[in-house]
Amino acid sequence: MSGKLAPPPGTTADVVFDGGDLDCGSGLVLMIREHMLLVPVGGVLEMKSSEPTVGDDLPPWCRMAGHEYLGRIDGASPGQAPGVVRYFVRRGAQEQAASEAKALADDKAKAKDYVWRLRTRATGHQKATVYCRNFSWVLGQSASFEEKDAHPSAVEALLGALGGSLVTAFATQCARRGIEVDDIELTVSGKLHNILAHLGLEEGDPSFAGIEVKCYASTLDDEAAARAVFEDVVARSPIAATLAKATTLTIKFAVV
């Protein structure tokens, strides 16, 4: 146990949930509010998390939301993976219940209406810079089949976004469900119907003819459970769901 505030001895939770490696800005607060509504007034919510920033963000959130932050227990306990911290929060007074439910409804409405915005500028020959929030990255031409280029193409960025979204979501969901995965590697390959149509050399269809994803996970836990988590991640992926409507998306999963 660390030197930080610990819950009173004998504290037991009425509701327990695992937040995995989510931080408060990526949906964790929504999950906390959702589970808090299941806790009786004066009862205790226990949240497990492997995200370090939660330790700094949770206490002030509790004060603003009208709940009592009871403390944390660091380090592994029986059946708990290393690096997971257990946080304890006592639900606020009865009058807080209505405002908590309203806050959850407001947060869900804001999440559903959220619009992601980016700016892109031409910043050189076959070069564009994309700006989003506090990030920027450079892209090359729309599509390229050269062996080497100075910057990734837009096609590669799209395929990379698909792969990246699935890998991070799979790791998060495995952590939340107590499935230990030592390593995750995912390959993505895509073929266009006719690259020459994109280049203006022929008439034809420049869209993707198909995209194939292969995910390899290293785990000693139940393979069927890991596969089920990955299938759920694919089904809930905005990028995978969108691409599946536009082209043939083949998904494969293997434990190695």
DRENPA-3360 file (N, C-alpha, C; in nm, 2 decimals, always signed):
BEGIN
1 = MSGKLAPP = +0.08/-0.12/+0.00/+0.00/+0.00/+0.00/+0.09/+0.12/+0.00 ~ +0.05/+0.22/-0.07/+0.13/+0.34/-0.08/+0.11/+0.44/+0.03 ~ +0.18/+0.55/+0.04/+0.16/+0.65/+0.14/+0.04/+0.73/+0.12 ~ -0.03/+0.72/+0.01/-0.14/+0.80/-0.02/-0.26/+0.76/+0.07 ~ -0.36/+0.84/+0.07/-0.48/+0.81/+0.15/-0.54/+0.67/+0.12 ~ -0.55/+0.59/+0.23/-0.61/+0.46/+0.22/-0.75/+0.46/+0.28 ~ -0.83/+0.37/+0.23/-0.97/+0.36/+0.28/-0.97/+0.31/+0.42 ~ -1.07/+0.35/+0.50/-1.07/+0.30/+0.64/-1.07/+0.15/+0.65;
9 = PGTTADVV = -1.01/+0.09/+0.75/-1.00/-0.05/+0.76/-1.14/-0.11/+0.76 ~ -1.15/-0.23/+0.69/-1.28/-0.29/+0.69/-1.38/-0.24/+0.59 ~ -1.34/-0.14/+0.50/-1.42/-0.09/+0.40/-1.46/-0.20/+0.30 ~ -1.59/-0.21/+0.28/-1.63/-0.31/+0.18/-1.72/-0.24/+0.07 ~ -1.71/-0.28/-0.05/-1.78/-0.22/-0.16/-1.91/-0.28/-0.19 ~ -2.01/-0.20/-0.22/-2.14/-0.25/-0.26/-2.14/-0.28/-0.41 ~ -2.06/-0.21/-0.49/-2.05/-0.23/-0.63/-1.90/-0.22/-0.67 ~ -1.86/-0.31/-0.75/-1.72/-0.31/-0.80/-1.72/-0.32/-0.95;
17 = FDGGDLDC = -1.63/-0.23/-1.01/-1.62/-0.25/-1.16/-1.47/-0.21/-1.19 ~ -1.43/-0.26/-1.31/-1.29/-0.24/-1.36/-1.29/-0.14/-1.47 ~ -1.22/-0.03/-1.45/-1.21/+0.07/-1.55/-1.09/+0.05/-1.65 ~ -1.02/-0.06/-1.63/-0.91/-0.09/-1.72/-0.80/+0.02/-1.72 ~ -0.76/+0.06/-1.84/-0.66/+0.16/-1.86/-0.72/+0.29/-1.91 ~ -0.85/+0.30/-1.90/-0.92/+0.43/-1.95/-0.88/+0.54/-1.85 ~ -0.87/+0.66/-1.91/-0.85/+0.78/-1.83/-0.98/+0.86/-1.82 ~ -0.99/+0.96/-1.74/-1.11/+1.03/-1.72/-1.16/+1.10/-1.84;
25 = GSGLVLMI = -1.07/+1.13/-1.93/-1.11/+1.20/-2.06/-1.16/+1.10/-2.17 ~ -1.15/+0.97/-2.15/-1.18/+0.88/-2.25/-1.30/+0.79/-2.22 ~ -1.39/+0.84/-2.14/-1.51/+0.77/-2.10/-1.52/+0.71/-1.96 ~ -1.41/+0.72/-1.89/-1.41/+0.66/-1.75/-1.52/+0.73/-1.66 ~ -1.53/+0.86/-1.67/-1.63/+0.93/-1.59/-1.77/+0.89/-1.61 ~ -1.80/+0.86/-1.74/-1.93/+0.81/-1.77/-1.95/+0.67/-1.70 ~ -1.85/+0.59/-1.70/-1.86/+0.46/-1.64/-1.88/+0.47/-1.49 ~ -1.80/+0.57/-1.43/-1.81/+0.59/-1.28/-1.96/+0.63/-1.25;
33 = REHMLLVP = -2.01/+0.73/-1.32/-2.15/+0.77/-1.30/-2.25/+0.66/-1.31 ~ -2.23/+0.58/-1.42/-2.32/+0.47/-1.44/-2.32/+0.37/-1.33 ~ -2.21/+0.34/-1.28/-2.20/+0.24/-1.17/-2.24/+0.30/-1.03 ~ -2.21/+0.43/-1.02/-2.25/+0.50/-0.89/-2.40/+0.49/-0.87 ~ -2.48/+0.50/-0.98/-2.62/+0.49/-0.96/-2.67/+0.36/-0.91 ~ -2.58/+0.26/-0.92/-2.62/+0.12/-0.87/-2.59/+0.11/-0.72 ~ -2.51/+0.21/-0.66/-2.47/+0.21/-0.52/-2.58/+0.27/-0.44 ~ -2.62/+0.22/-0.33/-2.71/+0.28/-0.24/-2.65/+0.41/-0.18;
41 = VGGVLEMK = -2.73/+0.51/-0.14/-2.68/+0.63/-0.08/-2.61/+0.59/+0.05 ~ -2.48/+0.64/+0.06/-2.40/+0.61/+0.17/-2.32/+0.48/+0.15 ~ -2.35/+0.41/+0.04/-2.27/+0.29/+0.00/-2.14/+0.32/-0.06 ~ -2.06/+0.22/-0.09/-1.93/+0.24/-0.14/-1.91/+0.18/-0.28 ~ -1.85/+0.25/-0.37/-1.81/+0.20/-0.50/-1.66/+0.18/-0.51 ~ -1.63/+0.06/-0.55/-1.49/+0.03/-0.57/-1.46/+0.02/-0.72 ~ -1.36/+0.10/-0.76/-1.32/+0.10/-0.90/-1.17/+0.05/-0.91 ~ -1.15/-0.05/-1.00/-1.01/-0.09/-1.03/-0.96/-0.02/-1.15;
49 = SSEPTVGD = -0.84/+0.03/-1.15/-0.78/+0.10/-1.27/-0.63/+0.08/-1.27 ~ -0.58/+0.07/-1.40/-0.44/+0.06/-1.42/-0.38/+0.19/-1.48 ~ -0.47/+0.30/-1.49/-0.43/+0.42/-1.55/-0.38/+0.52/-1.44 ~ -0.25/+0.56/-1.44/-0.19/+0.64/-1.34/-0.26/+0.77/-1.31 ~ -0.31/+0.84/-1.42/-0.37/+0.97/-1.40/-0.50/+0.97/-1.32 ~ -0.56/+0.85/-1.30/-0.68/+0.85/-1.23/-0.66/+0.89/-1.08 ~ -0.54/+0.85/-1.03/-0.51/+0.89/-0.89/-0.52/+1.04/-0.86 ~ -0.48/+1.12/-0.96/-0.49/+1.26/-0.95/-0.63/+1.32/-0.98;
57 = DLPPWCRM = -0.69/+1.26/-1.07/-0.82/+1.31/-1.12/-0.94/+1.28/-1.04 ~ -0.94/+1.16/-0.98/-1.06/+1.11/-0.91/-1.10/+1.19/-0.79 ~ -1.00/+1.22/-0.70/-1.04/+1.30/-0.58/-1.11/+1.43/-0.60 ~ -1.06/+1.52/-0.69/-1.13/+1.64/-0.72/-1.27/+1.62/-0.79 ~ -1.28/+1.51/-0.87/-1.40/+1.48/-0.94/-1.51/+1.45/-0.83 ~ -1.47/+1.37/-0.73/-1.56/+1.33/-0.62/-1.61/+1.45/-0.55 ~ -1.52/+1.55/-0.52/-1.56/+1.67/-0.45/-1.66/+1.75/-0.53 ~ -1.64/+1.76/-0.66/-1.73/+1.83/-0.75/-1.87/+1.76/-0.76;
65 = AGHEYLGR = -1.86/+1.63/-0.76/-1.98/+1.55/-0.78/-2.06/+1.53/-0.65 ~ -2.00/+1.56/-0.54/-2.07/+1.54/-0.41/-2.05/+1.41/-0.35 ~ -1.95/+1.34/-0.39/-1.92/+1.21/-0.33/-1.80/+1.22/-0.24 ~ -1.78/+1.12/-0.15/-1.66/+1.12/-0.06/-1.55/+1.02/-0.11 ~ -1.44/+1.07/-0.14/-1.33/+0.99/-0.18/-1.27/+0.93/-0.06 ~ -1.27/+0.79/-0.05/-1.22/+0.72/+0.07/-1.08/+0.68/+0.06 ~ -1.02/+0.67/-0.06/-0.88/+0.64/-0.07/-0.86/+0.53/-0.17 ~ -0.74/+0.47/-0.16/-0.69/+0.37/-0.26/-0.61/+0.27/-0.20;
73 = IDGASPGQ = -0.60/+0.15/-0.26/-0.51/+0.05/-0.22/-0.42/+0.01/-0.35 ~ -0.29/+0.03/-0.33/-0.20/+0.01/-0.44/-0.15/-0.14/-0.44 ~ -0.10/-0.18/-0.55/-0.03/-0.31/-0.56/-0.12/-0.42/-0.58 ~ -0.06/-0.53/-0.62/-0.14/-0.65/-0.65/-0.19/-0.72/-0.53 ~ -0.31/-0.77/-0.54/-0.38/-0.85/-0.43/-0.42/-0.98/-0.50 ~ -0.46/-1.08/-0.42/-0.49/-1.21/-0.48/-0.59/-1.20/-0.60 ~ -0.56/-1.25/-0.71/-0.64/-1.24/-0.83/-0.64/-1.11/-0.90 ~ -0.55/-1.03/-0.86/-0.54/-0.89/-0.92/-0.41/-0.87/-1.00;
81 = APGVVRYF = -0.41/-0.82/-1.11/-0.29/-0.80/-1.19/-0.20/-0.69/-1.13 ~ -0.07/-0.70/-1.14/+0.02/-0.60/-1.09/-0.01/-0.46/-1.16 ~ +0.01/-0.35/-1.09/-0.02/-0.22/-1.15/-0.16/-0.18/-1.14 ~ -0.25/-0.26/-1.09/-0.39/-0.22/-1.07/-0.41/-0.16/-0.93 ~ -0.48/-0.04/-0.93/-0.51/+0.03/-0.81/-0.66/+0.02/-0.78 ~ -0.69/+0.00/-0.66/-0.83/-0.01/-0.62/-0.87/+0.12/-0.55 ~ -0.97/+0.19/-0.61/-1.02/+0.32/-0.56/-1.15/+0.30/-0.49 ~ -1.18/+0.37/-0.38/-1.30/+0.36/-0.31/-1.37/+0.50/-0.29;
89 = VRRGAQEQ = -1.50/+0.50/-0.33/-1.58/+0.62/-0.32/-1.71/+0.60/-0.25 ~ -1.74/+0.68/-0.16/-1.87/+0.67/-0.09/-1.97/+0.76/-0.16 ~ -2.09/+0.71/-0.19/-2.19/+0.78/-0.26/-2.25/+0.89/-0.17 ~ -2.28/+1.01/-0.23/-2.33/+1.12/-0.16/-2.47/+1.11/-0.11 ~ -2.52/+1.22/-0.05/-2.66/+1.21/+0.01/-2.77/+1.19/-0.09 ~ -2.89/+1.16/-0.04/-3.00/+1.13/-0.13/-3.03/+1.24/-0.23 ~ -3.02/+1.37/-0.19/-3.05/+1.47/-0.28/-2.95/+1.48/-0.40 ~ -2.83/+1.41/-0.38/-2.73/+1.40/-0.48/-2.78/+1.30/-0.59;
97 = AASEAKAL = -2.87/+1.21/-0.56/-2.91/+1.11/-0.66/-2.97/+1.16/-0.78 ~ -3.06/+1.26/-0.77/-3.12/+1.32/-0.89/-3.02/+1.39/-0.97 ~ -2.94/+1.47/-0.91/-2.84/+1.54/-0.99/-2.74/+1.45/-1.05 ~ -2.71/+1.34/-0.99/-2.61/+1.24/-1.04/-2.67/+1.18/-1.17 ~ -2.80/+1.14/-1.16/-2.87/+1.09/-1.28/-2.87/+1.19/-1.39 ~ -2.90/+1.31/-1.36/-2.91/+1.42/-1.46/-2.77/+1.44/-1.52 ~ -2.67/+1.44/-1.44/-2.53/+1.46/-1.49/-2.49/+1.35/-1.58 ~ -2.53/+1.22/-1.55/-2.50/+1.11/-1.64/-2.57/+1.13/-1.77;
105 = ADDKAKAK = -2.70/+1.17/-1.76/-2.78/+1.18/-1.89/-2.72/+1.30/-1.97 ~ -2.67/+1.40/-1.91/-2.61/+1.52/-1.98/-2.48/+1.47/-2.04 ~ -2.40/+1.39/-1.97/-2.27/+1.35/-2.02/-2.29/+1.25/-2.14 ~ -2.39/+1.17/-2.13/-2.42/+1.08/-2.24/-2.47/+1.16/-2.37 ~ -2.55/+1.26/-2.34/-2.60/+1.34/-2.46/-2.48/+1.41/-2.52 ~ -2.39/+1.47/-2.44/-2.27/+1.54/-2.50/-2.19/+1.44/-2.57 ~ -2.17/+1.32/-2.52/-2.08/+1.22/-2.59/-2.14/+1.18/-2.72 ~ -2.27/+1.17/-2.73/-2.34/+1.13/-2.86/-2.33/+1.24/-2.96;
113 = DYVWRLRT = -2.33/+1.37/-2.91/-2.33/+1.48/-3.00/-2.19/+1.53/-3.04 ~ -2.09/+1.47/-2.98/-1.95/+1.52/-3.00/-1.91/+1.50/-3.14 ~ -1.84/+1.61/-3.19/-1.79/+1.61/-3.33/-1.64/+1.62/-3.32 ~ -1.57/+1.53/-3.39/-1.42/+1.54/-3.40/-1.39/+1.63/-3.51 ~ -1.30/+1.73/-3.49/-1.26/+1.83/-3.59/-1.11/+1.83/-3.61 ~ -1.07/+1.83/-3.74/-0.93/+1.84/-3.77/-0.92/+1.95/-3.88 ~ -0.79/+2.00/-3.89/-0.76/+2.09/-4.00/-0.64/+2.03/-4.08 ~ -0.64/+2.05/-4.20/-0.53/+1.99/-4.29/-0.49/+2.10/-4.38;
121 = RATGHQKA = -0.35/+2.12/-4.39/-0.29/+2.22/-4.48/-0.19/+2.16/-4.57 ~ -0.18/+2.20/-4.69/-0.07/+2.17/-4.78/+0.05/+2.24/-4.73 ~ +0.15/+2.16/-4.69/+0.27/+2.22/-4.63/+0.40/+2.18/-4.71 ~ +0.39/+2.14/-4.83/+0.50/+2.11/-4.91/+0.46/+2.02/-5.03 ~ +0.56/+1.98/-5.11/+0.54/+1.89/-5.22/+0.50/+1.75/-5.17 ~ +0.38/+1.70/-5.21/+0.33/+1.58/-5.17/+0.33/+1.56/-5.02 ~ +0.29/+1.67/-4.95/+0.29/+1.68/-4.81/+0.18/+1.76/-4.75 ~ +0.11/+1.71/-4.65/+0.01/+1.78/-4.58/+0.02/+1.76/-4.43;
129 = TVYCRNFS = -0.01/+1.86/-4.36/+0.00/+1.85/-4.21/-0.14/+1.85/-4.15 ~ -0.17/+1.75/-4.07/-0.30/+1.74/-4.01/-0.29/+1.79/-3.86 ~ -0.39/+1.88/-3.82/-0.39/+1.94/-3.69/-0.52/+1.89/-3.62 ~ -0.50/+1.84/-3.50/-0.62/+1.79/-3.42/-0.58/+1.81/-3.27 ~ -0.67/+1.88/-3.20/-0.64/+1.91/-3.06/-0.50/+1.96/-3.04 ~ -0.42/+1.89/-2.96/-0.28/+1.94/-2.94/-0.18/+1.85/-3.02 ~ -0.23/+1.79/-3.12/-0.15/+1.70/-3.20/-0.14/+1.75/-3.35 ~ -0.03/+1.71/-3.41/-0.02/+1.74/-3.56/+0.06/+1.62/-3.61;
137 = WVLGQSAS = +0.03/+1.58/-3.74/+0.11/+1.48/-3.80/+0.11/+1.50/-3.95 ~ +0.21/+1.45/-4.02/+0.24/+1.47/-4.16/+0.19/+1.35/-4.24 ~ +0.12/+1.38/-4.35/+0.09/+1.28/-4.45/+0.15/+1.31/-4.58 ~ +0.17/+1.21/-4.66/+0.22/+1.22/-4.80/+0.10/+1.22/-4.89 ~ +0.12/+1.17/-5.01/+0.02/+1.16/-5.11/-0.10/+1.07/-5.07 ~ -0.21/+1.07/-5.14/-0.32/+0.99/-5.10/-0.29/+0.84/-5.10 ~ -0.22/+0.80/-5.20/-0.19/+0.65/-5.21/-0.05/+0.64/-5.28 ~ +0.03/+0.55/-5.23/+0.16/+0.53/-5.29/+0.20/+0.38/-5.28;
145 = FEEKDAHP = +0.26/+0.33/-5.38/+0.31/+0.19/-5.38/+0.46/+0.19/-5.40 ~ +0.52/+0.30/-5.37/+0.67/+0.30/-5.37/+0.73/+0.23/-5.25 ~ +0.85/+0.19/-5.26/+0.91/+0.12/-5.15/+0.94/+0.21/-5.03 ~ +0.98/+0.33/-5.06/+1.01/+0.43/-4.96/+0.95/+0.56/-4.99 ~ +0.90/+0.63/-4.89/+0.85/+0.77/-4.91/+0.89/+0.85/-4.78 ~ +0.88/+0.98/-4.79/+0.92/+1.06/-4.68/+0.81/+1.05/-4.57 ~ +0.68/+1.04/-4.61/+0.57/+1.04/-4.52/+0.47/+0.93/-4.56 ~ +0.40/+0.88/-4.46/+0.29/+0.78/-4.49/+0.18/+0.84/-4.58;
153 = SAVEALLG = +0.12/+0.75/-4.66/+0.01/+0.80/-4.74/-0.12/+0.80/-4.67 ~ -0.22/+0.87/-4.72/-0.35/+0.87/-4.66/-0.41/+0.73/-4.65 ~ -0.39/+0.65/-4.75/-0.44/+0.51/-4.74/-0.38/+0.44/-4.62 ~ -0.25/+0.46/-4.61/-0.18/+0.39/-4.49/-0.23/+0.45/-4.36 ~ -0.26/+0.58/-4.36/-0.31/+0.63/-4.23/-0.44/+0.58/-4.20 ~ -0.53/+0.55/-4.30/-0.66/+0.49/-4.27/-0.64/+0.35/-4.22 ~ -0.56/+0.27/-4.28/-0.54/+0.13/-4.24/-0.47/+0.13/-4.10 ~ -0.38/+0.23/-4.08/-0.32/+0.24/-3.94/-0.42/+0.27/-3.84;
161 = ALGGSLVT = -0.51/+0.36/-3.87/-0.61/+0.40/-3.77/-0.70/+0.28/-3.74 ~ -0.73/+0.20/-3.83/-0.81/+0.08/-3.81/-0.73/-0.01/-3.71 ~ -0.61/-0.04/-3.75/-0.53/-0.13/-3.66/-0.51/-0.08/-3.52 ~ -0.47/+0.05/-3.52/-0.45/+0.11/-3.39/-0.57/+0.11/-3.30 ~ -0.68/+0.14/-3.36/-0.81/+0.15/-3.27/-0.84/+0.01/-3.22 ~ -0.82/-0.10/-3.30/-0.85/-0.23/-3.25/-0.75/-0.28/-3.14 ~ -0.62/-0.25/-3.16/-0.52/-0.29/-3.07/-0.54/-0.23/-2.93 ~ -0.56/-0.10/-2.93/-0.58/-0.03/-2.80/-0.71/-0.07/-2.73;
169 = AFATQCAR = -0.82/-0.08/-2.81/-0.94/-0.12/-2.75/-0.94/-0.26/-2.69 ~ -0.87/-0.35/-2.77/-0.86/-0.49/-2.72/-0.78/-0.50/-2.59 ~ -0.67/-0.43/-2.58/-0.59/-0.43/-2.46/-0.67/-0.37/-2.34 ~ -0.74/-0.27/-2.37/-0.83/-0.21/-2.26/-0.93/-0.30/-2.21 ~ -1.00/-0.37/-2.30/-1.11/-0.46/-2.26/-1.06/-0.58/-2.20 ~ -0.94/-0.63/-2.24/-0.88/-0.75/-2.17/-0.84/-0.71/-2.03 ~ -0.79/-0.59/-2.01/-0.76/-0.54/-1.87/-0.88/-0.53/-1.79 ~ -0.99/-0.48/-1.84/-1.11/-0.46/-1.77/-1.17/-0.60/-1.73;
177 = RGIEVDDI = -1.15/-0.70/-1.81/-1.22/-0.83/-1.79/-1.12/-0.93/-1.72 ~ -1.01/-0.88/-1.68/-0.91/-0.97/-1.61/-0.84/-1.07/-1.69 ~ -0.83/-1.05/-1.83/-0.76/-1.14/-1.91/-0.62/-1.09/-1.93 ~ -0.52/-1.16/-1.89/-0.38/-1.12/-1.90/-0.33/-1.15/-2.04 ~ -0.29/-1.04/-2.11/-0.23/-1.06/-2.25/-0.09/-1.00/-2.25 ~ +0.00/-1.09/-2.28/+0.14/-1.04/-2.27/+0.18/-0.96/-2.39 ~ +0.13/-0.98/-2.51/+0.16/-0.91/-2.63/+0.05/-0.91/-2.73 ~ +0.03/-0.80/-2.80/-0.07/-0.80/-2.91/-0.01/-0.74/-3.03;
185 = ELTVSGKL = -0.02/-0.81/-3.14/+0.03/-0.75/-3.27/-0.08/-0.77/-3.37 ~ -0.10/-0.67/-3.45/-0.21/-0.68/-3.55/-0.15/-0.63/-3.68 ~ -0.18/-0.70/-3.79/-0.14/-0.66/-3.92/-0.27/-0.62/-4.00 ~ -0.25/-0.52/-4.09/-0.36/-0.48/-4.17/-0.31/-0.47/-4.31 ~ -0.39/-0.52/-4.41/-0.35/-0.51/-4.55/-0.47/-0.47/-4.63 ~ -0.45/-0.39/-4.73/-0.56/-0.35/-4.81/-0.53/-0.34/-4.96 ~ -0.62/-0.37/-5.04/-0.60/-0.36/-5.19/-0.71/-0.27/-5.25 ~ -0.67/-0.19/-5.34/-0.77/-0.10/-5.41/-0.82/-0.17/-5.53;
193 = HNILAHLG = -0.94/-0.14/-5.58/-0.99/-0.19/-5.70/-0.90/-0.15/-5.82 ~ -0.86/-0.02/-5.82/-0.78/+0.02/-5.94/-0.71/+0.15/-5.90 ~ -0.58/+0.13/-5.86/-0.50/+0.25/-5.82/-0.48/+0.34/-5.94 ~ -0.49/+0.29/-6.06/-0.47/+0.38/-6.18/-0.58/+0.47/-6.20 ~ -0.70/+0.44/-6.15/-0.82/+0.53/-6.15/-0.79/+0.65/-6.06 ~ -0.73/+0.62/-5.95/-0.69/+0.73/-5.86/-0.59/+0.82/-5.92 ~ -0.50/+0.76/-5.99/-0.39/+0.84/-6.05/-0.43/+0.91/-6.18 ~ -0.56/+0.89/-6.23/-0.61/+0.95/-6.35/-0.56/+0.89/-6.48;
201 = LEEGDPSF = -0.50/+0.77/-6.47/-0.45/+0.70/-6.59/-0.55/+0.61/-6.65 ~ -0.66/+0.58/-6.58/-0.76/+0.49/-6.63/-0.90/+0.54/-6.57 ~ -1.01/+0.49/-6.63/-1.13/+0.51/-6.57/-1.16/+0.38/-6.49 ~ -1.22/+0.40/-6.37/-1.24/+0.28/-6.29/-1.28/+0.32/-6.15 ~ -1.27/+0.22/-6.06/-1.31/+0.24/-5.92/-1.18/+0.24/-5.83 ~ -1.16/+0.36/-5.77/-1.04/+0.37/-5.69/-1.06/+0.32/-5.54 ~ -1.18/+0.27/-5.51/-1.20/+0.24/-5.37/-1.13/+0.11/-5.33 ~ -1.14/+0.08/-5.20/-1.08/-0.05/-5.15/-1.16/-0.17/-5.20;
209 = AGIEVKCY = -1.09/-0.27/-5.25/-1.15/-0.39/-5.29/-1.17/-0.48/-5.17 ~ -1.08/-0.47/-5.07/-1.09/-0.55/-4.95/-0.98/-0.51/-4.85 ~ -1.01/-0.53/-4.73/-0.91/-0.51/-4.62/-0.91/-0.63/-4.53 ~ -0.79/-0.67/-4.49/-0.78/-0.79/-4.41/-0.70/-0.75/-4.28 ~ -0.76/-0.80/-4.17/-0.70/-0.77/-4.04/-0.66/-0.90/-3.97 ~ -0.54/-0.92/-3.93/-0.50/-1.04/-3.85/-0.45/-0.99/-3.72 ~ -0.51/-1.04/-3.61/-0.46/-1.01/-3.48/-0.40/-1.13/-3.41 ~ -0.28/-1.11/-3.35/-0.21/-1.22/-3.28/-0.20/-1.17/-3.14;
217 = ASTLDDEA = -0.24/-1.26/-3.05/-0.24/-1.22/-2.90/-0.16/-1.34/-2.83 ~ -0.07/-1.29/-2.74/+0.00/-1.39/-2.66/-0.06/-1.39/-2.52 ~ -0.13/-1.50/-2.48/-0.19/-1.51/-2.35/-0.20/-1.66/-2.31 ~ -0.19/-1.68/-2.17/-0.21/-1.81/-2.12/-0.35/-1.83/-2.07 ~ -0.43/-1.72/-2.07/-0.57/-1.73/-2.03/-0.65/-1.80/-2.14 ~ -0.78/-1.82/-2.11/-0.87/-1.89/-2.20/-0.88/-1.83/-2.34 ~ -0.85/-1.90/-2.44/-0.84/-1.85/-2.58/-0.98/-1.81/-2.62 ~ -1.08/-1.89/-2.58/-1.22/-1.85/-2.62/-1.26/-1.72/-2.56;
225 = AARAVFED = -1.22/-1.69/-2.44/-1.26/-1.56/-2.38/-1.19/-1.45/-2.45 ~ -1.06/-1.47/-2.48/-0.99/-1.36/-2.55/-1.05/-1.33/-2.69 ~ -1.09/-1.44/-2.76/-1.15/-1.43/-2.89/-1.28/-1.35/-2.88 ~ -1.36/-1.38/-2.78/-1.49/-1.32/-2.76/-1.47/-1.17/-2.73 ~ -1.36/-1.13/-2.66/-1.34/-0.99/-2.63/-1.30/-0.92/-2.76 ~ -1.21/-0.99/-2.84/-1.17/-0.92/-2.96/-1.29/-0.90/-3.06 ~ -1.38/-1.00/-3.07/-1.49/-0.99/-3.16/-1.58/-0.88/-3.11 ~ -1.60/-0.86/-2.98/-1.68/-0.75/-2.93/-1.61/-0.62/-2.96;
233 = VVARSPIA = -1.48/-0.61/-2.95/-1.41/-0.49/-2.98/-1.43/-0.45/-3.13 ~ -1.42/-0.55/-3.22/-1.44/-0.52/-3.36/-1.58/-0.47/-3.38 ~ -1.68/-0.54/-3.32/-1.82/-0.50/-3.34/-1.85/-0.35/-3.29 ~ -1.77/-0.31/-3.19/-1.79/-0.18/-3.13/-1.70/-0.07/-3.19 ~ -1.61/-0.11/-3.28/-1.52/-0.01/-3.34/-1.59/+0.08/-3.44 ~ -1.58/+0.21/-3.42/-1.64/+0.30/-3.53/-1.58/+0.29/-3.66 ~ -1.45/+0.27/-3.66/-1.37/+0.26/-3.79/-1.40/+0.13/-3.86 ~ -1.40/+0.02/-3.78/-1.42/-0.11/-3.84/-1.57/-0.12/-3.89;
241 = ATLAKATT = -1.66/-0.07/-3.81/-1.80/-0.07/-3.85/-1.83/+0.01/-3.98 ~ -1.76/+0.12/-3.99/-1.78/+0.21/-4.11/-1.72/+0.14/-4.23 ~ -1.60/+0.09/-4.22/-1.53/+0.02/-4.34/-1.60/-0.10/-4.38 ~ -1.66/-0.18/-4.28/-1.74/-0.30/-4.32/-1.86/-0.27/-4.41 ~ -1.91/-0.15/-4.40/-2.02/-0.11/-4.48/-1.98/-0.07/-4.62 ~ -1.85/-0.04/-4.64/-1.80/+0.01/-4.76/-1.72/-0.09/-4.85 ~ -1.67/-0.19/-4.78/-1.58/-0.29/-4.85/-1.59/-0.42/-4.78 ~ -1.52/-0.52/-4.83/-1.51/-0.65/-4.77/-1.40/-0.64/-4.66;
249 = LTIKFAVV = -1.44/-0.66/-4.54/-1.35/-0.65/-4.42/-1.34/-0.79/-4.36 ~ -1.22/-0.84/-4.37/-1.19/-0.98/-4.32/-1.11/-0.97/-4.19 ~ -1.16/-1.03/-4.08/-1.10/-1.02/-3.95/-1.06/-1.16/-3.91 ~ -0.93/-1.18/-3.87/-0.89/-1.30/-3.82/-0.82/-1.28/-3.68 ~ -0.83/-1.38/-3.59/-0.77/-1.37/-3.46/-0.71/-1.50/-3.42 ~ -0.59/-1.50/-3.36/-0.52/-1.62/-3.32/-0.44/-1.59/-3.19 ~ -0.44/-1.69/-3.11/-0.35/-1.69/-2.99/-0.22/-1.76/-3.02 ~ -0.11/-1.69/-2.99/+0.02/-1.75/-3.01/+0.10/-1.77/-2.89;
% end
